[in-house]
């Protein structure tokens, strides 16, 4: 259970860190506010999952220690969420891929036999549905917009698509949690994810990549070089003042 909760938490924390770095850098004030709110939603989800994970941790770590004192190899987020913000198109396409995954994920977890997990997922589901509406809307606007916005959005789709399969990667221990009705079965989530991606890309006049290559490894601690740059920046203050509180 600890590993499963950490994967849920790490996905949201790393994505929240990516989005928070964009505050005051978005193309419009409205988008600046939107991306800040979405980042805060992901941070809140991460905190909930970390807090619950602490109840299963033999080392007695709390949410701050999970987030700030683990190394790159100890993080188990999908490699997609750590990818950098090359431009606005990359930001919204990455968000879209994550949202298309999290909506069916939280729909299943909201019916989990673990009541605590179900409650957290039900709250997160409301946020994820809004996130998907926001990100898919921007993918359509960019893809079906000017020639430059279309080209940039297609480049983002082609660049980020190879990282999407890692969202569905798990561990052998997940089978027991799935059988107990606690965790979500990736095989159940993937069809809805694919339908959402196909429908939105078609409306956006964008091509779904056909390259079969997929970069896995994040769920087992093997990340791209980008996480190695993100974590020191995120953890620097806490590590300089361990145990400090506001």
N, C-alpha and C positions, 0 to 999 in steps of 0.2 A: 504493500500500500504506500509506503514512503516513497519508493521510486516513482510510482505513478503520479502521486501528488506533486513531486518535484518537477516532473516533466510539464505538468500543467502550469505550475508556478513559473518555471524558468522561461517558458515561451512568452508569457505575459510580461515578465520583468524586463527581459532583453528588448522586446518590442517597445515597451514603455520608455526605456532609455533611448532607443533610436528616435522615437517621436518627440521626446522632451528636448532633444538637441536641436529640433527644428523650430522651436518657439522663437518668434521674432524673425524668422527667416522664410516664412511662407509667402507666396505671391500676393496674397490679399489679407487684410485684417480678419475678414470672416473666416478664412481658412486657417489662419493662425490660431484663432479661438477654437475652431473645430478640432484641429489636430492636438491642441493642448488638452481638450476635454477627452478625446479618445485615448490619449496617453495616460491620463489620470484614471480612466476606466480600467485599462490594462494593469496599471499599478495596483489599483484596489483589488482586482482579481488575483494578482500575484500574492498580495498580502494575505488574502483569505486562504489561499491554498498553502502558503508557507506556514501560516498559523496552525492550520489543521495538521500539516505534516509533522510539526513539532511534537504532536502527541504520539507519533509512531517512531520517533528518533531515539535510539539508545544513547546517543551522545548528549541529549537534552538541549539541542540547539533551538534558538528562537528564530523568528522571521528575519531579523537583522543579520544574524550569523549565517543563515542560509544564503542570503543575498550578498553579503559583503565579505565573508571570510572563506568562501570556497574558491578554488582555483579553476582555471579554464577547463581542465580535464574533468572536474567534478560537476560542471554544468551539463545538463541533459536537454537543453532546448533544441528544437529543430533548427537546422542550419539556415532555413529561410529567414527567420526573424532577425538574424545578425547581419544580414546583407546591408551594405551601405546605401545611403540616400544620394544616388548619383544626380538625380533631378526629381522634379515633382512627379513625373510619370512613374519613376521607380518607386517612389513613396506610396502612391495610390495603388499601383499594381501589387506590390508586396502586401499592402493592407488588404486588398481584395482577395488575394489567395488565402491569407490567414482567416479572414472573415468567412469565406466560403467553406472553410474547414471547421471553424469554431461554432457556427450556427448549428449544424447537425450534431456536433460533439456535445454541446450543452443541451440540445433537445433530448438526447439519449441520457445524459447524466442527470437531467432534471427528474428522471424517473428511476434513478439509482436506488438500490435497496439500502444503501448507506444514506441515512436521512440527512446527515450533515453535508455530505457532498452534494446531495440532491438540492438542498436549499441554496447552497452557493451557486450551483449551476443554473438554477432557475433565475436567480438575480442576474447572473452574467449573461444569460440568454437574451434578456431584454436589451442589454447594452450591445451585444453582438449583432442583433438584428438591425439596430440603428447603424452600427459600423458598416455592415454589409450594404445597406441602402446608400450610405455616403460614398463608400469606395467604388461600388459598382456604377453609381451615377457619374463619378468622375472618369472612370475607365471608358464609359460610353461617350462622354463629352469629348474626351481627348482622342479616342479612336475614330470617332465620326466627326471630327472637327477639321482643322486645317491640315494641310499636307505635312507640316512640321510636327504638329501635335500627334498626328497619326503615326508618323515615323518614330517619334520618341516613345510612344506608348507601345508600339510593336517591338521596339528594341528592348523595352523593359520586360515585356511578356516573354520574349525569347531568352533574355538573360536570367530571369528569376524562375522560369518554369522548371529547370533541372533540380531545383532545391525543394520542390513541393512534396515529393514522395516521402521525405524525411518526417513530414508532419504525421504520417500514418505508421511510422516505424515504432516498434515496441519491444518488449522483452518476453521471454518464455513464461515468466511468472504472471504475465497479464492474463493468461488463459484461465487461471483459477478465478481471478477477479471478474472476468467476463462471464464465466459460468455461474458465479454467485449473483450476477446482476448488479455488481458494483461499478465496473468499468465499462467503457464503450468499446464495441468491437470495430476495429478499423475497416473490416470488410463491409460493415453496414454503413459506415460514414462515407466511404469513397464514391459510391454511385451518386449520392446527392451532391457531393463536391463536384464531380465531373459534369453533372447536369447544369449546375449553376455556372460553372466556368464556361461551358459550351454556349449557353444561352446568352450570357453577357458579352462574350467575345464576338458572337455572331451579330448581335445588335450594334456593337461598336465597330463592325467591319474589320475586325482583327483576326488574324490567322492563329489558330491553336497550334503550338509547336508539335512537330512530329518526331523530333529527335528522341530516341528511347533512353538516352543517357540520363541517369538520376544520381545526384550526389547525396549519399547517405552518411551517417556517422554521428550526427549531433546527439542522438539519443543515447549513445554509448561514450560520449565525451570527446569524439573526434570532430573538431570544428574547423571552419575556414579561418584564415588568418585574421579576419575582421573582429572576431570575438576577443582575440588577444589584445587588440587595441581598445576595444570598448570597456572591458572589465577594469583595467587600471584606472581609467578616468572615472568610472562609476564608483569604484571602491576606495579611491584615494583618501578622501576625508575620513571615512570610518576607520580605515586602517591606521591613519595617523593619530586618531583619537579613539582607540578601541573602548567600547563600553560607554561612550559619551551619550548623554540624553539631552533632549531639548528642555 
